[in-house]
Amino acid sequence: MIRILLSIITAFSITLCVMPIVIHFTKKLKLRQTILSYVDNHFTKSGTPTMGGIGFMIGIAVATLIFRVDKITVISVVVMLGYGIVGFLDDFIKVYFRRNEGLKPYQKIIFQLIIAVIVAISAYYNSSEISLVFSSYDIGIFVIPLNVFLFLAFTNSVNLTDGLDGLASTVMLVSMVFFGAILGLPTIITGGQAPSLSVFCAAIVGSMIAFLIFNCYPAKIFMGDTGSLALGGAFAAITVYSGQILVAALTGIMFVVSALSVIIQVLHFKRTKKRIFLMAPFHHHLERKGLHENKIVSIYGSVTFFVSAVLLAVMV
């Protein structure tokens, strides 16, 4: 328990100290966000520094490796940094060429797939079991494609959720509080990875608390794809190495909502040429309905808290 608390405090402190430096250099180097033309209500945010994910990645990585150094924590940190690098390339192309389209979709998927396949194979040799809360199932080699899917699903879901000031960071904060708590329960089957993953979750919690000081409305800096892909990769690594797919889906319920809203919108539009939502992902639909960013962030955070708290209560 002491390692968990120290991990939170250390990650918070490091991120809090590093973020002003990141903001200073992103401003100096003119690493500023450009806004998509169809998100016209966000034009005032154009020019806000981006790539803030660099700051909290440092906090998460250092805090995790100070309080837990083993195979799982090292791989989890490397995976987070790997996805962060992909996001960094995407952000860099955007700011260098002053456009809101960085890596081409197929390029981004290829990079994500390479990391996902390597980690999925590594995880297979560690364990081929998946857990649905209280029971586990050994699915053998089929766990590899499942884990690849989980990486692609969660990295892109977190990326889609990062559309409002403080939204993705708030949801990730609440998710990690409960995911980490659930992994610590004696009734949970994690293949012995709970201590390592709990420290990693704690580091994410501490960094997100500090990052929100700079990222809440009005944001002084955006996490960018650098941060959202890194967080998505971290979330996926925790899911894959714990095997707790249902826990991940429920504690990350609003990430799932973001992804499903886009999928539903695209499929329905292709079939009928009509839209279900005023705009996708769902948080932009709520914006178009007249809700302020802070209220949407509160709704997402509250729903995540409620669903996760119910899950934790059931499992205790």
Long-range contacts (C-beta under 8 A, 24 or more apart in sequence): 3-67, 3-68, 3-195, 3-199, 3-202, 4-180, 4-184, 4-198, 4-199, 4-202, 5-202, 6-67, 7-63, 7-64, 7-66, 7-67, 7-68, 7-199, 7-202, 7-203, 7-206, 8-63, 8-202, 8-203, 8-205, 8-206, 8-209, 9-206, 10-59, 10-62, 10-63, 10-66, 10-67, 10-203, 10-206, 11-56, 11-59, 11-60, 11-62, 11-63, 11-64, 11-202, 11-203, 11-204, 11-205, 11-206, 11-207, 11-210, 12-59, 12-206, 12-207, 12-209, 12-210, 13-59, 13-206, 13-210, 14-58, 14-59, 14-62, 14-63, 14-207, 14-210, 15-55, 15-56, 15-58, 15-59, 15-60, 15-206, 15-207, 15-210, 15-211, 16-210, 16-213, 18-55, 18-58, 18-59, 19-52, 19-55, 19-56, 19-210, 19-211, 19-213, 19-214, 19-221, 21-55, 22-51, 22-52, 22-54, 22-55, 22-221, 23-49, 23-52, 23-214, 23-220, 23-221, 26-50, 26-51, 26-52, 26-221, 30-95, 31-91, 31-92, 31-95, 32-95, 33-94, 33-95, 33-222, 33-224, 34-94, 34-95, 34-98, 34-99, 34-100, 35-100, 36-100, 38-279, 39-163, 39-284, 41-287, 45-219, 48-219, 48-220, 48-221, 48-222, 49-220, 49-221, 49-222, 50-91, 50-94, 50-95, 50-221, 50-222, 50-223, 50-224, 50-226, 51-88, 51-91, 51-92, 51-95, 51-222, 51-223, 51-224, 51-226, 51-227, 52-211, 52-214, 52-215, 52-221, 52-222, 52-223, 52-224, 52-226, 52-227, 53-84, 53-87, 53-88, 53-223, 53-224, 53-225, 53-226, 53-227, 53-228, 53-229, 53-230, 53-231, 54-84, 54-88, 54-226, 54-227, 55-211, 56-207, 56-208, 56-210, 56-211, 56-223, 56-227, 57-81, 57-84, 57-226, 57-227, 57-230, 59-203, 59-206, 59-207, 59-210, 60-200, 60-203, 60-204, 60-207, 60-234, 61-203, 63-202, 63-203, 63-206, 63-207, 64-199, 64-200, 64-203, 67-199, 67-203, 68-195, 68-196, 68-199, 68-200, 70-196, 71-126, 72-126, 72-193, 72-196, 72-197, 72-241, 73-196, 73-199, 73-200, 75-119, 75-122, 75-237, 75-241, 76-196, 76-197, 76-200, 76-234, 76-237, 76-238, 76-241, 77-200, 79-115, 79-119, 79-233, 79-234, 79-236, 79-237, 80-230, 80-231, 80-233, 80-234, 80-237, 81-230, 82-115, 82-233, 83-112, 83-115, 83-155, 83-229, 83-230, 83-232, 83-233, 83-234, 84-226, 84-227, 84-229, 84-230, 84-233, 86-111, 86-112, 86-115, 86-225, 86-229, 87-159, 87-224, 87-225, 87-226, 87-227, 87-228, 87-229, 87-230, 88-224, 88-225, 88-226, 90-225, 90-226, 90-229, 91-224, 91-225, 91-226, 102-225, 109-152, 112-151, 112-152, 112-155, 112-156, 112-229, 113-148, 113-152, 115-151, 115-233, 116-147, 116-148, 116-151, 116-152, 116-236, 117-144, 117-148, 119-147, 119-151, 119-237, 119-240, 120-144, 120-145, 120-147, 120-148, 120-151, 120-240, 123-147, 123-240, 123-241, 126-191, 126-241, 127-191, 127-243, 129-189, 129-191, 129-243, 130-243, 130-245, 131-188, 131-189, 131-190, 131-242, 131-243, 131-244, 131-245, 131-246, 132-245, 132-246, 133-188, 133-244, 133-246, 133-247, 133-315, 134-187, 134-189, 134-315, 135-189, 136-189, 136-243, 147-240, 150-236, 150-239, 150-240, 150-245, 150-248, 151-233, 151-236, 151-240, 153-236, 153-259, 154-232, 154-233, 154-235, 154-236, 154-239, 154-248, 154-252, 154-255, 155-229, 155-232, 155-233, 155-235, 155-236, 156-232, 156-259, 157-232, 157-252, 157-255, 157-256, 157-258, 157-259, 158-228, 158-229, 158-231, 158-232, 158-235, 158-255, 159-225, 159-228, 159-229, 159-232, 160-255, 160-258, 160-259, 160-262, 160-281, 161-228, 161-254, 161-255, 161-258, 161-281, 161-283, 161-300, 162-222, 162-223, 162-227, 162-228, 163-281, 163-283, 163-284, 164-217, 164-283, 164-287, 164-293, 164-296, 164-297, 165-215, 165-216, 165-217, 165-218, 165-219, 165-293, 165-297, 166-212, 166-215, 166-216, 166-217, 166-219, 166-293, 166-297, 167-283, 167-293, 167-296, 167-297, 167-300, 168-223, 168-227, 168-228, 168-231, 169-208, 169-211, 169-212, 169-215, 169-223, 170-208, 170-212, 170-216, 170-297, 170-300, 170-301, 171-252, 171-254, 171-255, 171-300, 171-301, 171-304, 172-204, 172-208, 172-231, 172-235, 173-204, 173-205, 173-208, 173-209, 173-212, 173-301, 174-251, 174-301, 174-304, 174-305, 174-308, 175-235, 175-251, 175-252, 175-255, 175-304, 175-308, 176-201, 176-202, 176-204, 176-205, 176-208, 177-201, 177-205, 177-308, 178-251, 178-305, 178-308, 178-309, 178-311, 178-312, 179-238, 179-244, 179-247, 179-248, 179-251, 179-252, 179-308, 180-205, 181-312, 182-244, 182-247, 182-251, 182-311, 182-312, 182-315, 183-238, 183-242, 183-244, 185-315, 185-316, 187-315, 188-244, 188-315, 189-243, 190-241, 190-242, 190-243, 190-244, 191-241, 191-242, 191-243, 193-241, 193-242, 194-242, 196-241, 197-238, 197-241, 197-242, 200-234, 200-237, 200-238, 201-238, 204-231, 204-234, 216-297, 217-293, 217-294, 217-297, 247-311, 250-307, 250-308, 250-311, 251-304, 251-307, 251-308, 251-311, 252-304, 253-303, 253-304, 253-307, 253-308, 254-300, 254-303, 254-304, 257-281, 257-282, 258-282, 258-283, 261-285
